[in-house]
Amino acid sequence: MGMLVNGIWQDDDVVGFVRDGKNVRFNSGFHDWIKEDASATFNPEASRYALYLNRTCPWSHRASVTRELKGLGSVIDEVLLEPSMGAQCWWFGNSGEYTDPAIGATHLHELYSASDPQFTGRVSVPVLWDKKLKRIVNNDSGALARMFNTEFNQFAKFPEVDFYPEALRDEIDEFNDYVADRLNDGVYRCLLAKNQADYELAFDRLFEALDFLDHHLSTLRYLLGATPTEPDWRLFACLVRFDSIYYSLYNCNLRRIVDYPNLWGYTRDLYQIPNVARTVDMEDIKKGYYRVISRDGIVPKGPSIDLNEPHSRGDL
Ligand SMILES: N[C@@H](CCC(=O)N[C@@H](CS)C(=O)NCC(=O)O)C(=O)O
């Protein structure tokens, strides 16, 4: 897939950064934190930061949905990249629809090497760019969602929305890990397994988790009760892509989400929260995955899924 080594793009991955069925997650690279503190390099400010992402990526999704639901749309810019990867990973494409307002980059890796000319690592979305210091602040989706949740409340339209409430932090951390391991990474382990046994193990762990979550959500509206928290958005990002992408393209085909009564209602419930739908572009999602991973690049027309179908999760 390719990566940066000492700030230079190269087409092959180097040892320690090769993705396969056993290694699916790597150190993101940039871990600075935005904080209201006179001594901090990065303070919360309106119009200072830009979130780079595309609609394909489920990790970007947790940051973009937090930005929407906190009401930070006019505080933190959003810069979209082309949904499908090019020869040098994420890029702005050649349709003219996507451009980089910061440094006129054609590829995302240029923003990485502009931030750290010696950067070695994978070039991933999402990325939070500081327009003032002209560098990446952080490229870890969990950290970005957390910062949007807690550090921008003075500018947020909905400061009262809290996806990491103090009283639930231990349970949230636990569910975050479970969803990351079993679902977000679990589908990739199915895709990238190098042999039948590894694939079957990944497949069984994935569906065991979906069965467990379907049961868990039979009595609770959201993972931790009556309001959504961080792990709900991590799970949503996987579930909303599942039937269109992972079921067919990633060989995760024991059951679809529409076959799980509770998970399917839960996915619609989250989707129908105001402003969530604008973070989901199923056509872009399909293009992003199929054009790159399927052998012929053909994007399937189906399945036909109605995320707006009413749900009765409000009764729980
Ligand atoms: N560290 C990242 C990982 C995100 C991630 O895996 N993004 C994928 C897109 S969905 C990516 O950009 N992959 C490119 C690569 O790893 O080379 C995070 O959690 O924010």
The ligand as an SDF file (V2000), in Angstrom:
LIG
                    3D

 20 19  0  0  0  0  0  0  0  0999 V2000
   -4.6840    5.7560   13.5200 N   0  0  0  0  0  0  0  0  0  0  0  0
   -5.8180    5.7970   12.8400 C   0  0  0  0  0  0  0  0  0  0  0  0
   -6.1560    4.6420   11.9830 C   0  0  0  0  0  0  0  0  0  0  0  0
   -7.1910    5.0610   11.0440 C   0  0  0  0  0  0  0  0  0  0  0  0
   -7.1750    4.2010    9.7930 C   0  0  0  0  0  0  0  0  0  0  0  0
   -6.8320    3.0150    9.8410 O   0  0  0  0  0  0  0  0  0  0  0  0
   -7.5370    4.8160    8.6720 N   0  0  0  0  0  0  0  0  0  0  0  0
   -7.4870    4.1140    7.4150 C   0  0  0  0  0  0  0  0  0  0  0  0
   -8.6620    4.4940    6.5590 C   0  0  0  0  0  0  0  0  0  0  0  0
  -10.1650    3.8440    7.1240 S   0  0  0  0  0  0  0  0  0  0  0  0
   -6.2630    4.5920    6.6670 C   0  0  0  0  0  0  0  0  0  0  0  0
   -6.1060    5.7630    6.4600 O   0  0  0  0  0  0  0  0  0  0  0  0
   -5.4210    3.6670    6.2710 N   0  0  0  0  0  0  0  0  0  0  0  0
   -4.2790    3.9580    5.4740 C   0  0  0  0  0  0  0  0  0  0  0  0
   -3.0590    3.2000    5.9280 C   0  0  0  0  0  0  0  0  0  0  0  0
   -3.0830    2.6440    7.0240 O   0  0  0  0  0  0  0  0  0  0  0  0
   -2.0910    3.1820    5.1660 O   0  0  0  0  0  0  0  0  0  0  0  0
   -6.9860    6.2360   13.6870 C   0  0  0  0  0  0  0  0  0  0  0  0
   -7.5960    5.4990   14.4840 O   0  0  0  0  0  0  0  0  0  0  0  0
   -7.2890    7.3770   13.5040 O   0  0  0  0  0  0  0  0  0  0  0  0
  1  2  1  0
  2  3  1  0
  2 18  1  0
  3  4  1  0
  4  5  1  0
  5  6  2  0
  5  7  1  0
  7  8  1  0
  8  9  1  0
  8 11  1  0
  9 10  1  0
 11 12  2  0
 11 13  1  0
 13 14  1  0
 14 15  1  0
 15 16  2  0
 15 17  1  0
 18 19  2  0
 18 20  1  0
M  END
$$$$
